[in-house]
Amino acid sequence: MFKQIHASAEKLMVREYSLRSIVTMVVLTVSLLVLPLVLPPLSPPPLLFLFIPVFIMILLLFLALSPSQAEPNIAVTSV
């Protein structure tokens, strides 16, 4: 039973990715590995740009913890 599920999952994975997408992922991976070795080092970014991920995280936390304005869509039943 497990072998049948595993075989069907492998067939699904093979059908999911075309040759073009696999080649694209391989080229992107190789370029990410080779380009940093070839390109000259860059100067550090301005200080303001370093805080952009911090601002994004603060915004995401605010949105996650703020109450929703939508009406609750909850159904409660007893058994």
trRosetta pair geometry for C-beta under 8 A, 3 or more apart (Angstrom, degrees):
i j d omega theta_ij theta_ji phi_ij phi_ji
1 4 5.9 -55 -155 30 31 111
1 5 6.7 26 151 -14 64 105
2 5 5.8 -56 -151 38 35 109
2 6 6.1 34 152 -19 69 109
3 6 5.6 -54 -143 40 31 112
3 7 6.1 33 157 -20 66 107
4 7 5.8 -53 -144 37 28 110
4 8 6.3 24 157 -15 63 107
5 8 5.9 -58 -147 39 29 107
5 9 6.3 30 153 -21 64 107
6 9 5.7 -55 -148 35 30 112
6 10 6.5 31 153 -19 64 104
7 10 5.7 -52 -149 34 32 111
7 11 6.5 33 152 -18 64 104
8 11 5.6 -50 -147 36 35 112
8 12 6.4 39 152 -21 65 104
9 12 5.6 -52 -149 35 33 114
9 13 6.4 34 152 -20 65 103
10 13 5.7 -52 -148 35 33 111
10 14 6.4 33 154 -19 65 104
11 14 5.8 -54 -148 36 32 111
11 15 6.3 27 155 -14 65 108
12 15 5.8 -58 -147 41 30 108
12 16 6.1 39 152 -33 65 107
13 16 5.5 -49 -145 25 31 118
13 17 6.9 -1 168 6 64 103
14 17 7.1 -75 -151 48 25 85
17 21 5.1 -125 -157 81 78 122
17 22 5.4 86 155 -57 120 94
18 21 5.0 95 53 8 76 98
18 22 7.2 -141 95 -3 40 88
19 22 5.7 -57 -148 38 33 111
19 23 6.2 33 155 -18 67 107
20 23 5.9 -56 -147 37 28 109
20 24 6.3 31 153 -21 63 107
21 24 5.5 -51 -146 35 34 115
21 25 6.4 34 155 -18 65 103
22 25 5.9 -54 -149 36 31 109
22 26 6.4 30 153 -18 65 106
23 26 5.7 -55 -146 38 32 111
23 27 6.3 32 156 -18 66 106
24 27 5.9 -55 -146 37 29 109
24 28 6.4 27 156 -16 64 108
25 28 5.8 -55 -146 39 31 111
25 29 6.3 32 155 -20 64 107
26 29 5.7 -55 -147 36 30 112
26 30 6.3 28 156 -16 65 106
27 30 5.9 -55 -145 39 30 108
27 31 6.2 29 156 -18 65 108
28 31 5.8 -56 -144 38 30 110
28 32 6.4 29 156 -19 64 106
29 32 5.8 -56 -149 36 29 109
29 33 6.5 22 154 -14 63 109
30 33 5.7 -61 -150 40 33 109
30 34 5.9 11 161 -7 71 116
31 34 6.1 -63 -130 46 29 98
31 35 5.4 29 176 -25 69 117
32 35 6.7 -37 -113 31 19 108
32 36 7.7 19 178 -12 48 104
33 36 7.7 -78 -177 30 20 100
33 37 7.8 1 147 -5 56 115
34 37 5.9 -71 -164 40 42 110
34 38 6.2 24 153 -14 78 115
35 38 5.8 -66 -140 42 35 105
35 39 5.6 20 172 -12 75 114
36 39 6.4 -53 -122 41 26 101
39 42 7.9 2 136 -43 117 90
45 49 4.2 -75 146 73 130 138
45 50 6.3 158 82 -52 108 80
46 49 5.2 97 64 3 77 102
46 50 7.7 -139 102 -9 45 87
47 50 5.6 -52 -159 26 42 116
47 51 7.2 34 150 -16 67 103
48 51 6.1 -61 -161 32 38 108
48 52 7.7 62 144 -45 63 86
49 52 5.7 -21 -163 -13 47 118
50 53 8.0 -48 174 24 42 95
51 54 4.9 -56 -162 42 64 118
51 55 5.9 67 141 -25 84 100
52 55 5.7 -54 -146 36 32 111
52 56 6.4 34 155 -20 65 105
53 56 5.5 -52 -145 36 35 113
53 57 6.3 36 156 -20 67 104
54 57 5.8 -54 -149 36 31 110
54 58 6.5 32 152 -19 64 105
55 58 5.7 -52 -147 36 33 112
55 59 6.3 34 153 -19 65 105
56 59 5.7 -54 -149 37 31 112
56 60 6.3 30 154 -18 65 106
57 60 5.7 -53 -144 38 32 110
57 61 6.3 33 156 -18 65 105
58 61 5.8 -54 -147 38 30 111
58 62 6.3 32 153 -21 63 107
59 62 5.7 -54 -148 35 30 113
59 63 6.4 25 156 -15 65 107
60 63 5.8 -55 -145 40 32 108
60 64 6.1 30 156 -20 65 109
61 64 5.7 -56 -143 38 30 110
61 65 6.1 7 165 -1 66 114
62 65 6.5 -71 -141 47 23 95
62 66 5.9 29 162 -33 65 112
63 66 6.0 -47 -133 24 27 113
70 73 7.7 -32 141 -19 113 100
